[in-house]
Amino acid sequence: MPAFQSTFDALIQSWKLRLQDAEAHETKLPARMETCIRVCEESLLELRQWVMEHSFPCRECEIYFFKQVKPVIKARYIYYQKIHRLHTGYFNGSGLLEKERLEKELRELAQYFTDNDQFFSYYRNGYTHHDELFFVRGQYDWKICPEVNHFDDLFSTSFDGKLAELMAYELLMKYVDGMLNPSCKLTEPATVTPSRSVAVSRLQCTASVTDIVELGYALHAKGFFNDGKASIRDVMTFLSTMLQKDLHYYSRLFFQIQERKSNVTKYLDELKAGLTRYIDQLDEQDQLK
């Protein structure tokens, strides 16, 4: 397998360098996106040409190609197209993207991840038990294949297109979130002394990621940081760093919180109830003294 992987190292490296060059030298965003799209198209054509002229040495190599190589480039291809359409389609008179449309885009992205939760979990958790079904050609089954799949006996498997779309939408969600929440630098953290470092290392956050996201949005809404000037992105980055939790998909999780049929503020209500019980217990202890 290592020898097979090295077959595509030069192509991937060249592709990355060409994208970096486009990002650095194209000053106008639409032209930059068009150049990046063209670079991705050319690299995908190179991959297809390789597949036409060669056979995969083994099934593991075929899975690697359709899971680790093609989707990476195809994801960028989809991503750059989305960014191009987002800007050329949503500009208003002042030249700024409309907030309402960006928020709608973010909600739609969050709904997409909810609708594809099972495959997203398979991808994010690094599972492999369905790889032969998902990433080997000739395993096509219309009953399970996603609509995004443009089936091609030579250059497609049942799920490599869906994987590329998932990866692209991850990037797009971060981009749209960044447009809605420009970075606002938080105050400098206090110097951590050795004694404080030891104390912090003994603390481990055991709350769920969803509960932390609910708390983070509450802190943001209340203006807890920087007199309310910190963006939700900054708040989540801070909580992620301090609590050692992966909060990259906080927008998708918050959408799920919003969609709860009852008790939208479930975790905050539990916090309030817990504090109330704690205070009541202290009062009872004082009465017994």
Secondary structure, DSSP 8 states (H G I E B T S, - for coil): -HHHHHHHHHHHHHHHHHHHHHHHH--SHHHHHHHHHHHHHHHHHHHHHHHHH---SSHHHHHHIIIIIHHHHHHHHHHHHHHHHHHHHHB-TTSSB-HHHHHHHHHHHHHHHHHTHHHHHHHHTT--TTHHHHSSTT---TTTS-TT----TTT--SSHHHHHHHHHHHHHHHHHHHHHS------------HHHHHHHHT----S-HHHHHHHHHHHHHHT-SGGGTS-HHHHHHHHHHHHT---TTHHHHHHHHHT-SS-TTHHHHHHHHHHHHHHHHHHHHHHH-
